[in-house]
Amino acid sequence: MNMRTKWPVLPVVAGLSAGLLTGCGSESGGSGGSGSDVVMGMTDDVLATDPASGYDPGSWLLFNNVFQSLLSFPKGGTEPEPEAARECGFTDTQAKVYRCTLRDGLKFSNGDDLTSQDVKFSFDRMMKIDDDAGPAIMFPMLDKVEAPNAKTVVFRLKDSDATFPSKIASGAGSIVNRREYSADGLREDGKAVGSGPYKLESFSKDEAVFTVNENYKGIAETQNDGVTLKLFHGDQAGLKKAILDGQVDVAYRGLAAEDVAEIEADTTGSQEIDVVEGSSAEVQHMVFNMKDPVAGKAGVRKAIAHLLDRDALIKEVYENTATPLYSIIPAGITGHNTAFFDTYGARPSRAKAEAALLEDGITDKVKLTLWSTPTRYGPSTDQEFRAIAKQLNASGLFDATVKSVAYDTYEKDIEAGKYGVYVKGWVPDYPDPDNFTAPFFGEGNVLGNNYTNRTVTGQLIPETAAESDRASTEPQYGELQDIVADQVPIIPIWQAKQYAVVGDSVYGLENCLDASTVFRFWEISKD
């Protein structure tokens, strides 16, 4: 999911070794498991049913269950494995030619055969449409896709990219039926034809109904007969009431932190619901416009880094449903370090903050506006930024205020350079350190904060992208994180935990809440 349009929960690392083929996974059909339907609620909207457009958590939840990708992330795993493909791998040592062979007998939910031509069509279409709210932005390295025969797909890349397998294992790699989709435009009828474990039976403003796809061939084994997804459009109170009243079996994404804490703390047994906690690499950052007359001063940014009390923030605002984040790569992802902890410590220091200001020649109280948007990066964002402003002001070194604006205006104003300090959240597209660095600090980055560093863009990002042994990139990613901590174009604030609240007759949610960002409908069962 992303600072892209997708920002808002989850951790991991992936990548297939160059020159090696990934082996076959087990194969299953689409028969239901327990004979029960599951009703699920979430506050996120599903903004698109066409994978050439959707780039948000709700849409990718739909894509991951209705469409197949060549590869997918196994439950609890961080390295992509074959899904629609029987095997995949780089055929060269430069990680620039990637070949996949499809499984036998693949069909779409409407009975049409799925061939390599559909895979080629899906990627060509996504890149040609290049929708502003779509995932084409993830594939600047893609030169062309070839389908030499019905079972073989070859991706030729302009630049080395060892993370390419992880990218095509995400929702961005969804395969559509070339007979059902236009090559030139988005599908706008609210329907979807894929080859994943589920069919989209119906889709409306408030509800999406999924049934088991009997034509599915892949690694998923469905444990239910279908899922009905209720959409609460940001209404946290409504979602809480629905799970407490038994109107939904699962509440996912959107319960307020205090509600999760309250439910988790209830040991009376009066509520027949449970909280399931999973890992997450969703992160949130404070971003600085490097050309702003105030935030552009290193002393101001470093002073804020010295004053930020993450522990108090997480306790007071998030009821401990997040953890402090001290670097741009979250815990659980290859290469993670604690650069901001090492540089600025965990406890606020007024003396060090004042020294940072004085070193930049700043002796007066710093007047600062922190810009927020109310729900896009979490429903507690405004409250969080007011708490940060309070921390800064308590030092006597700042006069900070908070202003919150609607997301559409917020994004336009950031692009126009109107804000000095603002918030951004990020849900990863794929569990690799590349997805927490290249989008933020590479060419054409999504932060819009006018930050560039030649070592990062010219050396560290290209070097790490070309390395198929992802574990060996830790030194470069360590250097990159240290540079960011020293220059402070952003300050990492927190890393989320991931939660679902479930009825006591519902099982399997622990297999849906891992670092891959994939919520697997097929793992949920209900008595």
N, C-alpha and C positions, 0 to 999 in steps of 0.2 A: 501497500500500500502504500504515501509519500508526501514530501514537502511539495511535491507536485500538487496536483489536485487531490491526491490521495492521503496526505498526511493525517493522521490521527491514528492497533496495538501489537509489539512482540519481540528471538535471537538466533545466529547460526553461521556455518560456513560451508561452502560447497565448491564444486568444480570437479570436472572429470580429468583424469591424467591425460596429457597429450599422447597421442599415438595408441592409446588403449581403448578397447571397446567395452562398454558397460554390458554386463551379462543379462540374461533374460530374467524377468521377474515372474512370479507365479501369475496365472491367468484365471479370471473368474467371469461368470456371466452376471446378469443383472437381477437375479431373483431376490425377492425380499427376505428379511431375516425373521423377525419376531411376529410378523403379521399385524403390527401396530403402526399407526401413523403418529408422527411427532409434531406438536405445535410449538413453534419457536417465535420469540419476540425480540426485536432489537430497535434501538432508537435511530440508527443510521438509515438513510434512504438508499435505495438501489437506483443509481442515476442513469444506468444504461443496461440494456440486455444485449447489446452488440459489442463484442470484445474489441472492435476497432476503435471504440469510443471510451468505454468505461475505464476510469483510472482512480477509483475510490474504493474504500473497504467493502461497502455494500455490493457494488457491482462485481468485484472480484470474488466475493463469496458465491454469487450466482455462477460466475464463469467456472470456478473450481469444481463445481458440482454438476454442471450441465455440459461443459465442453471437456474434451481431452486435450492434453498437451503431449508432445513426444516423450517428455520426461515428467516426473513428478517427485515431490518430496515425500518420503515415507513418514509415517507417524513417528514423532520423536527423533527424526533424522535430519541431517543437515546437508547430505550429499544427494543430488538428484539421481533417481533410478528410472529405468525404462517404464513407460506407461503405454501410450499408443505405439511407441517404438519397441522393437524386440531387442535392439542394441544400437548404441550411438558411441561416437568417439571422434577425436581429432585424428586426421590421417597424416598430419605433418607435425614437425617439431616446433613450428612457429605459432601454433594455435590459430591458424587462419583458414583452415578447411575442415568443416565439421560434417560428418556423414551419419545418417540414421537409416536403419532398415525397419520397416513397419512390421507389426504383428500380422499374422494371418487372420483373415475373416473379419476385419474391422468394418463396422457398419454404423451409420448415423441412426438416430432414434426413429427416423421415418423409413428405415430400411435400405436407403441408398448405401452403396459401397463407399468406404473411405479409402482413398488412394493417395499416393504421393502428390498427385495433381492438386488435391484439396489442401495439402500442407503448403505447397508452393503458393496456391491461390490465397490462402489465409495471410501469409506474410506479405506477399506482393500487394494485396488489398490494403492491409493495415498501413503499409508504408506509403502507398499512393494516396489514400484518404488523408493521412497525417493529421488526424483530428486534434484540435487544441486540447481536448480533454481525454486524449487517447494515449496508448503506450508506445507509439512509434518513437517517441523521444528516447526510449531505452535502446534503440538499435542504430545509432549513427555509424557503427562499424560494419553494418550489413551491406555487402556489395550486390550479391544476387543469390537467388535460390534456384536450384536446378532439380528436375525430376526425371532422371535418365530412364527410369522404368517405374512400374506401378508401385513397387515396394521401396524404392530408394529415394532419399532426399539428401541433397548436398547444399550446404550453406558455405558460400565463399565470402570471407570477411576482408574489408579494406585494411584493418589493423588487427594485430594480435589481441585476442580477448579470451583469456582462460575462464572468464566468468560467463561466457556465452551459454553453456549448459544450464546454469542456474537461471538465466534470464528466460530461456525458452521453457523452463519447467514452471514458470510463474503463470499467472493469468494472462500475461502478454503473449504467451505461446498458444493460446486457445485455437483449436482447429475448427473452422466452419465449413459447411457444405457448400461447395462452389455452385451447386444448382439452385440454392436457396437464397444466396446473397449477391447483391450487386457488387461489381468490381470497383465501381466509381463512387458509391454513396452509402451512407449508413442505413441500416434497417430501422424503421421507426414505427413498426406495428406492435411493439411490445412482445414479439414472439422470438423464439430461439430454437435452432436446430443444431444439436451437437451430438457427440458420441460418448459423453460422459456417463457416470452411473445413474444420473437422473434426467428426466425430461421436464421442461418447464411447461406445465399443463395450462396455467393461466397466470396473468400478471396484471395487477391493477395498482392504483395509488396506495392502497392500504394492505395489500396482500399478494403474495406469490405462492403458487401451489406447485409442488414438485412431486412427480411420481417416478417409480423405479423404471429405468430404461432396460427393457428386456433384451435389447440388441447389444448392450454394452459388453466389450471384451477388454479387460485390463486387470489391474491388481486389486481394485477395491472389492470388498465383499459387503454388500448392504445388509444392515442389521434391522431395517425397518421397511415398511411398505410405502413410505412417502413422508414428505415434510411440508407443512404449511408454515410459511414465514409471515408473521404479522409485523407490519411496519408502524412504528410509533412516532416517527418524524420528530425526534428530539424530546418527546414527552417522557421524561424520566419517571415522574410520579405515576403516569399511566402504565408504564412498563412494570414498575414495582407492584402496583395494585393487581395487575394481571397475573403475575407470578404468585403473589400471596393468595389470590382468590382461585388459583388453579385454572385460569383461563388459558395460560400457556404452560408448556412443560419445561421450557428452557428460556431463560432471559440472558441474552448475550449482547455485549457492547452497549453501554449506555446507562446502567444503573449508577446513581450518585455514589461517591465514595463512602459517604456516611451510611447509605442504605446497605451496601455490601458489608461494612463493618458491623452494623446492627444485626444483620441476618447471621453473620459469622459468629457473633458473640452470644447468640441465643442458644442456651444449652437446656432450655426447659422442655424442648420437644413439642412445644405448642405449634410450631410451624413445621409442616412436613416438607421442608425444602432444605437443600444443602448448597453450600458454596464450593465450587470446584476452582482451584487456583492452578494456573499454568504459567509457563515462562513467556516472556515477551521482550521484543526488541524495539517497541515503540519508544521514541525519545521526544523530548522537548528541549528547545534551545531559546536563549535570548540572543537576538541578532542585532549587530551594529552596522549602521550605514557608515562606511569608512570615509565618505565625503561630507558627512554632516559636520557642521562647525563645532558641535559639542561632542557627540559620540565618536567623531573621527579622531579625537585626541586619545592617544594610548593611555595617558594617565587616568582619564575618566574610566576607560574600560577596565583597566587593572584595579582601580579602586573599587569598582562594582564587584569584580571577582574576589577581592579580599573581604567584602562585606556580606556577600550572599550566604545565608544560613540555610542550606538545603534541608538539613534534618528538621529544623523548626517548620519549614514550609511544608514538608511532606506530612509531618504530624498534624499540623493545624488545618491544612487545606485538603489533604488527600487521605487522611485517616490511615496512613501507613499502607495505602494500596499502591504505592510506587516506591522506588528506591533512589537514593542520591546518585547522580551521574557525574563523573569527574573526567570524562573525555568524550570525544565525538563518536568513537566506536563503542557501543555498549558492551556490558559484560555478557559473556556467552558467545561472542563473535570473535573469530580469529584475529589476533593483533591488538585486542583491547589492552589499554594501559590506564593509568590514573594520572595523566599529565597535569590536570588542573588541581588535583589533590596535592601532587608533589610540588607544584609551583605556588599555590595559594593557600593550601591547608583546608581543613574541614571546618575549623572554628573561625568566625568573623574576627578580623583584626582592624580596629579603627586606626591604630598607629601605622600599620602598613598601608592602609588605604590612603591616609593623609600623606604619607611619604611618596606614594605613587603620584598623587596630585601635585605635590610640591616639585617633584622631579620634572614635571611637565609645565612648571611655572604657574600653576593654578592655586590661588590663595583664597578666592571667594567661594562661597557656597555654590555648588553646581546646580543650576536649574535644568530640569530634565523632564521630558514627557515619555512615559512608557506606553506604547500603543498595543492594544489587544483587540481580539475579535471574539465574540462571546461563546461560540459553540464549536467552531471548526476544529480546533485542536484540543477539544475536551470541554465539558460543561463547567469546569471550575477554573477556566483560564483567567477570566476577569478577576475572580477572587484571589487567585494566585499572584497576579501582577500587582494587585493592591497590597498584598502582604509583602511583596518584594519592595515596593515603594516605601512601605512603612519601615522595613529594615534599613533601607538607605537613609531615610530621613532621621531615624533614631541615632545615627552616627553624628548628626550635626554637620555633615559634609555635603549633603544633598538636599535639594528642594524638589522632590520627585512627585509627579502626579500621573494618574492613569487615565487614558481615554480609550474607549472601546467603540468600534464601528462595525457595521455589517461586513460580511466577508467579501462581497463583490467590490465594495468601495475600498476595503482594506488592501486587496491585491493590486488594484489600480494605483492606489497611493504609494504602495511600496515600489511599484514599477516606475512611478514618476519621481521617486526619491524624496517623498515628502516626510518620511519618518526617520528619526535618528536611532531609535531603539524599538524593537518590535519582537513578537513571538512567532516561532515556527515550530510545528510538530512534524513528526515523520514516522510513518509505518513502512518498513522495508519492503521492496518488491521481491527481493530474494535475500537469503541469509548469508551474505558475504561482506567483508569489510569494504569492498569496492562500493557497495550501495550506500554507505554512510560517509563516503569521502568524495568520489568523483562527482555526484550530483551537486555537492555543496561547494567544492573548491576547484572543479575542473572547468574546462571551457564552457561558456554559456550556462553557468551554474544557476540553480533555482532560487538562491537566497536573495538575489537582487540587491546585494549590499556593497557592490563595488570593491570587493576584495580580490586581489590576485597575488600569487606568489610563484615565481618562476621555478623554484625548486620543486614545489608541489605539482604544478601543471606540466612542466617540461621534463621532469625526471621521475618523481615518485609515483604519480598516477600511471604513466605509461609503463613503467617497470613492473609495477604490481599487476597491472592488467594482463601482461604477457606471461606471467609466471603460472604454470599449470599446477605446481606444488604450492597450494595456498598457504600451508603452514610455514613455508620458507619466506613468505613476505612479511613476517612479523617485524624484522628490523626496519624495513622501509615504512611500514605503517606506524611503528613507534616514533620514527623521526617526524613523520607527517603530523602526528598528534602533538608532539612536543612543539613544533613550529606554531600550530594553532594556539596552544596554551600560552606561548610567548607573545604572539601578536594579537590575540584575543579578537578576531572578527566575529566570533560567537562565544557564548558561555553555555555549556551543557548544564541543564537543570535537573531533569529526572529521567529515569527509565521506568516504564510502566510494568506492573504485573498484569496478568490477564485473568479475567474471571468469567465464570458463567454460574448462574443460580438455577438449580434444577429441582424438579419434583423428586420425591424419594423413590419413585418407580422408574426413573430414567437413568440410564447407564451409558458409559463410553465417552463422557465429555473430556476425560483426561487425554484422550487421543485426538482431541480437536483443538487443544490449546497449547501449541508448541511454537518453537521459533520460526517455523516455516511460513507463518501467516496464513496457512491453509486451514479453513474450518471444514472438517470432513463430515458432511451429513451422514454418510454411510456408516460411520462408527457409532451412531446413536441408536440405542435400543430402548424399548419401553415395555414394561410388564403389562 
